[in-house]
C-alpha cells in the first residue's frame, strides 16, 4: 500500500448509505464474524446486518449479560466474555474461540472509547490507547491462525477523523507526563489506522487483508465519557440531547462503511487502506480541518506502522504473525 492507493474507487454507495443498503442482496451464509462492541451503537447495527445476511456472529463483551439482552432477537449470534483493557482476558477469549471455530472470515474491531477521564489499566497503560488499540491488536494476533485458515479474511478497524488530532506520541504514548483526553483519543485513532496498514502487510500472503475507517459523526454510547454540556458546547446536541450538529449520521449510516469494507468486491486484492463514506479516502493536507475528511499521511505510513507493531507486540506479548 502506498499513498497513491488512497484514492476513491467510485463506490456505488455514499455517506447516506445505511447498513441495510450495503448488505442488501448479500448472502453471507457459512461466514463467521467476530464483532467487538457488537451489542451497542455501531457495533449493534453491524451485528444485526451481518446476521441478517446469514453470517454467524460472535460478540465479545465486557458485560455479557447486557450484550445478551441487547442481542436476544438476533439469530446466529453468540456472546462471550472479554475485556479489551485486560490482555489476559483477550487471550482467554481467543483461546476459547480457537476451540469453537475452524476459521474466521471477518474480524470487526468496532468497540471503542472517546475522550474519557484519565484511567490507568494493566501495568499502568493509558486506557484509551489500550481499549482502542492494544486490546484489538492482541485479539487480531491471537485469532490470526483462524483468519489465515479462511479463504479470504478481512479485518476491519474503526478509526476516526479524530486521528487528525495527533500522530503517535512516540516519546510518551501513555501520557505519563500529563494527560489530555482529546490527544489520547486522537493517538488511539491514529494507532487504529497504522495497525491496519501493518496487519495487511503481514497478512496478505495468507489472504488476510485489513482496512481502517472513519465511520462518520454519530451520537452513540461512544460519547459516554463526555458531559451533556460538553456536547452542547461543541454544537452536537441541544439541551434535550437531540442531535443538531451538521453532517451527523444515524447509527445505521455509521455502520455502513465498516460493512462495505467487510464485503465489497471493489476491495478484493486491496488492503491497508483508510476508508470513509463507503469508499477509499484521499490523503488530507496537514492542518486541514478534521471535518474536511481524508486521512493524514502519518496515519498510513508503513514505517510508522511497523514501529507501532513492534511496540505493541512487546507491550502485549501477543502471538507474533509471520515469524
C-alpha positions as CSV (number, residue, x, y, z in Angstrom):
1,X,0.0,0.0,0.0
2,X,1.2,3.5,-0.9
3,X,-0.2,7.0,-0.7
4,X,-1.2,6.7,-4.3
5,X,-3.6,3.9,-3.4
6,X,-5.5,6.3,-1.2
7,X,-7.9,7.3,-3.9
8,X,-11.7,6.8,-4.2
9,X,-12.7,3.8,-6.2
10,X,-16.2,5.0,-7.4
11,X,-18.2,3.0,-4.9
12,X,-21.9,2.7,-5.6
13,X,-22.6,3.8,-2.0
14,X,-22.2,7.2,-0.4
15,X,-22.2,8.9,3.0
16,X,-26.0,8.5,3.2
17,X,-25.9,4.7,2.7
18,X,-27.2,2.5,5.6
19,X,-26.1,-0.8,6.9
20,X,-29.2,-2.3,5.3
21,X,-28.2,-0.8,1.9
22,X,-24.7,-2.3,2.0
23,X,-25.8,-5.8,2.8
24,X,-28.9,-5.9,0.7
25,X,-28.8,-8.9,-1.6
26,X,-25.7,-10.4,0.1
27,X,-25.6,-14.0,1.2
28,X,-23.1,-14.4,4.0
29,X,-24.2,-17.9,4.9
30,X,-21.3,-20.0,6.1
31,X,-19.2,-16.9,7.1
32,X,-18.2,-16.3,10.6
33,X,-17.6,-12.8,12.0
34,X,-16.3,-11.6,15.4
35,X,-17.6,-8.1,16.2
36,X,-16.2,-6.2,19.2
37,X,-18.6,-3.8,20.7
38,X,-21.3,-5.7,18.8
39,X,-24.1,-5.0,21.2
40,X,-24.4,-1.2,21.2
41,X,-24.1,1.7,18.8
42,X,-22.4,1.0,15.5
43,X,-21.4,-2.5,16.7
44,X,-25.0,-3.5,17.3
45,X,-26.0,-2.2,13.8
46,X,-23.1,-4.2,12.4
47,X,-24.1,-7.4,14.2
48,X,-27.7,-7.1,13.1
49,X,-26.7,-6.5,9.4
50,X,-24.2,-9.4,9.3
51,X,-26.6,-11.8,11.0
52,X,-29.5,-10.7,8.7
53,X,-27.3,-11.6,5.7
54,X,-26.7,-15.1,7.1
55,X,-23.4,-14.8,8.9
56,X,-22.7,-16.4,12.2
57,X,-21.6,-13.6,14.6
58,X,-19.6,-13.8,17.8
59,X,-19.7,-10.8,20.1
60,X,-17.0,-10.5,22.8
61,X,-18.4,-8.3,25.6
62,X,-17.1,-6.8,28.8
63,X,-20.7,-7.0,30.0
64,X,-22.0,-10.3,28.7
65,X,-25.4,-10.1,30.3
66,X,-26.1,-6.7,28.9
67,X,-24.9,-7.9,25.5
68,X,-27.2,-10.9,25.5
69,X,-30.2,-8.8,26.4
70,X,-29.4,-6.4,23.5
71,X,-28.9,-9.2,21.1
72,X,-31.7,-11.5,22.2
73,X,-33.6,-11.2,18.9
74,X,-30.6,-11.6,16.7
75,X,-30.2,-15.1,15.2
76,X,-26.9,-16.9,14.9
77,X,-25.2,-14.7,17.4
78,X,-23.1,-15.8,20.4
79,X,-21.8,-13.6,23.2
80,X,-18.6,-14.4,25.0
81,X,-16.9,-12.6,27.9
82,X,-13.9,-10.4,27.1
83,X,-12.4,-7.1,28.3
84,X,-10.2,-5.2,25.8
85,X,-8.3,-3.5,28.6
86,X,-7.3,-6.8,30.1
87,X,-4.9,-8.7,27.8
88,X,-5.2,-11.9,29.7
89,X,-9.0,-11.7,29.1
90,X,-8.4,-11.1,25.4
91,X,-6.0,-14.1,25.3
92,X,-8.6,-16.3,27.1
93,X,-11.4,-15.3,24.8
94,X,-9.2,-16.0,21.8
95,X,-8.3,-19.4,23.1
96,X,-11.9,-20.3,23.6
97,X,-12.7,-19.3,20.1
98,X,-9.9,-21.5,18.9
99,X,-11.8,-24.4,20.3
100,X,-15.1,-23.4,18.7
101,X,-14.1,-22.2,15.2
102,X,-12.1,-23.7,12.4
103,X,-11.8,-20.4,10.6
104,X,-12.7,-16.7,10.9
105,X,-13.8,-14.8,7.9
106,X,-14.3,-11.3,9.4
107,X,-12.9,-9.6,12.5
108,X,-14.7,-6.3,13.0
109,X,-12.9,-4.1,15.6
110,X,-15.8,-1.7,16.4
111,X,-15.6,-1.2,20.1
112,X,-14.0,2.0,21.4
113,X,-14.0,4.8,23.9
114,X,-13.6,8.5,23.4
115,X,-12.3,11.4,25.4
116,X,-12.5,9.6,28.7
117,X,-11.1,10.9,32.0
118,X,-7.6,9.6,32.8
119,X,-7.6,6.0,33.8
120,X,-4.7,3.5,34.1
121,X,-5.2,-0.2,33.2
122,X,-2.9,-3.2,33.3
123,X,0.7,-2.2,34.0
124,X,-0.2,1.5,34.1
125,X,-1.2,1.9,30.4
126,X,-3.4,4.8,29.3
127,X,-6.9,3.4,28.9
128,X,-7.9,4.8,25.5
129,X,-4.8,3.6,23.8
130,X,-5.4,0.2,25.5
131,X,-9.1,-0.2,24.8
132,X,-9.0,1.2,21.2
133,X,-5.7,-0.2,20.0
134,X,-3.7,-2.6,22.2
135,X,-6.7,-4.8,23.0
136,X,-7.7,-5.1,19.4
137,X,-4.0,-5.7,18.4
138,X,-3.7,-8.6,20.8
139,X,-7.1,-10.0,19.7
140,X,-6.1,-10.0,16.0
141,X,-2.7,-11.6,16.7
142,X,-4.3,-14.3,18.8
143,X,-7.0,-15.0,16.3
144,X,-4.7,-14.8,13.3
145,X,-4.5,-18.6,12.7
146,X,-8.3,-18.7,12.3
147,X,-8.1,-15.7,9.9
148,X,-5.4,-17.4,7.9
149,X,-7.5,-20.5,7.7
150,X,-10.3,-18.7,5.9
151,X,-10.3,-18.4,2.1
152,X,-10.1,-14.6,2.1
153,X,-10.4,-13.0,5.5
154,X,-10.8,-9.3,6.2
155,X,-10.0,-7.3,9.4
156,X,-11.9,-4.0,9.7
157,X,-10.8,-1.5,12.3
158,X,-12.9,1.6,13.3
159,X,-10.6,4.5,13.4
160,X,-11.9,8.1,13.2
161,X,-11.3,11.6,11.8
162,X,-10.0,12.1,15.3
163,X,-6.7,10.7,14.1
164,X,-6.0,14.2,12.8
165,X,-5.5,15.4,16.3
166,X,-2.1,13.8,16.7
167,X,0.4,11.3,15.4
168,X,1.7,8.6,17.8
169,X,3.4,10.2,20.7
170,X,6.5,8.0,20.5
171,X,8.1,9.8,23.4
172,X,5.2,9.3,25.7
173,X,2.4,7.1,24.3
174,X,0.8,6.6,27.8
175,X,0.7,10.3,28.7
176,X,2.9,9.8,31.8
177,X,4.0,13.5,31.6
178,X,0.4,14.9,31.6
179,X,-2.9,13.8,30.3
180,X,-5.1,15.3,27.6
181,X,-8.2,13.3,26.8
182,X,-8.6,14.5,23.2
183,X,-4.9,13.9,22.3
184,X,-5.2,10.5,23.9
185,X,-8.2,9.8,21.7
186,X,-6.5,11.1,18.6
187,X,-3.4,9.0,19.2
188,X,-5.6,5.8,19.7
189,X,-7.4,6.5,16.4
190,X,-4.0,7.0,14.6
191,X,-2.9,3.7,16.1
192,X,-6.0,2.0,14.7
193,X,-5.2,3.2,11.2
194,X,-1.5,2.2,11.4
195,X,-2.5,-1.2,12.9
196,X,-4.5,-2.0,9.7
197,X,-1.6,-0.9,7.5
198,X,0.9,-3.3,9.0
199,X,-1.5,-6.2,9.6
200,X,-2.3,-6.1,5.9
201,X,1.4,-6.1,5.0
202,X,1.9,-9.2,7.2
203,X,-1.3,-11.0,6.3
204,X,-1.7,-10.5,2.6
205,X,0.3,-13.6,1.8
206,X,-2.2,-15.6,3.7
207,X,-5.2,-13.9,2.1
208,X,-5.8,-11.7,5.2
209,X,-6.5,-8.1,4.3
210,X,-7.0,-5.2,6.7
211,X,-8.7,-1.8,6.5
212,X,-9.3,1.1,8.8
213,X,-12.1,3.6,8.5
214,X,-13.8,6.7,9.7
215,X,-17.5,5.8,10.3
216,X,-18.6,9.5,10.3
217,X,-20.0,11.7,13.1
218,X,-22.6,9.7,15.1
219,X,-24.0,10.2,18.6
220,X,-23.9,6.8,20.3
221,X,-22.7,5.4,23.6
222,X,-19.2,6.4,22.5
223,X,-19.7,9.8,24.0
224,X,-20.5,8.5,27.4
225,X,-17.2,9.9,28.8
226,X,-18.4,13.4,27.9
227,X,-21.0,15.5,29.8
228,X,-24.1,16.7,28.1
229,X,-22.8,20.3,28.4
230,X,-19.6,19.4,26.6
231,X,-21.6,18.0,23.7
232,X,-23.9,21.1,23.7
233,X,-20.8,23.4,23.7
234,X,-19.5,21.6,20.6
235,X,-22.7,22.1,18.8
236,X,-23.5,18.4,18.6
237,X,-26.8,18.2,20.6
238,X,-29.3,20.5,22.2
239,X,-30.3,20.7,25.9
240,X,-32.5,17.7,25.5
241,X,-29.7,15.6,23.9
242,X,-31.2,15.8,20.4
243,X,-28.7,15.8,17.6
244,X,-28.5,19.2,16.0
245,X,-25.0,19.3,14.5
246,X,-24.4,19.4,10.8
247,X,-23.3,16.2,9.0
248,X,-24.2,13.7,11.7
249,X,-25.2,10.2,10.6
250,X,-27.6,7.7,12.1
251,X,-26.1,4.6,13.7
252,X,-27.1,2.6,10.7
253,X,-25.3,5.0,8.3
254,X,-22.3,5.0,10.7
255,X,-22.1,1.2,10.4
256,X,-22.2,1.2,6.6
257,X,-18.6,1.9,5.8
258,X,-17.4,-0.9,8.0
259,X,-19.8,-3.3,6.4
260,X,-18.7,-2.1,2.9
261,X,-15.1,-2.7,4.0
262,X,-16.0,-6.2,5.1
263,X,-17.9,-7.3,2.0
264,X,-17.3,-5.1,-1.1
265,X,-15.8,-6.8,-4.1
266,X,-14.2,-3.5,-5.1
267,X,-11.7,-4.1,-2.3
268,X,-10.7,-7.6,-3.5
269,X,-6.9,-7.7,-3.8
270,X,-6.6,-4.5,-1.8
271,X,-5.7,-3.7,1.8
272,X,-4.0,-1.4,4.2
273,X,-6.3,1.4,3.2
274,X,-8.2,4.0,5.2
275,X,-11.9,4.4,4.2
276,X,-14.7,6.8,4.7
277,X,-18.3,7.2,3.4
278,X,-18.2,3.7,1.8
279,X,-15.1,4.5,-0.4
280,X,-11.3,4.8,-0.1
281,X,-10.4,8.2,1.4
282,X,-8.0,10.6,-0.1
283,X,-4.9,11.9,1.7
284,X,-5.6,15.1,3.5
285,X,-3.2,18.1,3.8
286,X,-1.5,18.8,7.1
287,X,-3.6,21.3,9.1
288,X,-6.7,20.9,7.0
289,X,-10.0,20.8,9.1
290,X,-11.0,17.5,10.5
291,X,-14.4,17.7,9.0
292,X,-13.0,18.1,5.5
293,X,-12.3,14.3,5.5
294,X,-9.4,12.3,4.3
295,X,-6.5,10.6,6.1
296,X,-3.3,12.2,7.3
297,X,-0.2,10.7,5.7
298,X,1.3,9.8,9.1
299,X,-1.7,7.6,9.8
300,X,-1.0,5.3,6.8
301,X,2.9,5.5,6.8
302,X,4.3,1.9,6.5
303,X,7.5,2.7,8.6
304,X,5.4,4.1,11.4
305,X,3.0,1.2,11.2
306,X,5.9,-1.3,11.6
307,X,7.3,0.7,14.5
308,X,3.9,0.7,16.3
309,X,3.5,-3.0,15.6
310,X,6.8,-3.8,17.3
311,X,5.9,-1.5,20.3
312,X,2.5,-3.2,20.6
313,X,3.9,-6.7,20.3
314,X,6.5,-6.0,23.0
315,X,3.8,-4.5,25.3
316,X,1.2,-7.2,25.0
317,X,3.3,-10.3,24.4
318,X,0.8,-11.3,21.7
319,X,1.3,-14.1,19.3
320,X,3.7,-12.9,16.5
321,X,2.5,-13.1,12.9
322,X,4.6,-14.2,10.0
323,X,7.6,-15.3,12.1
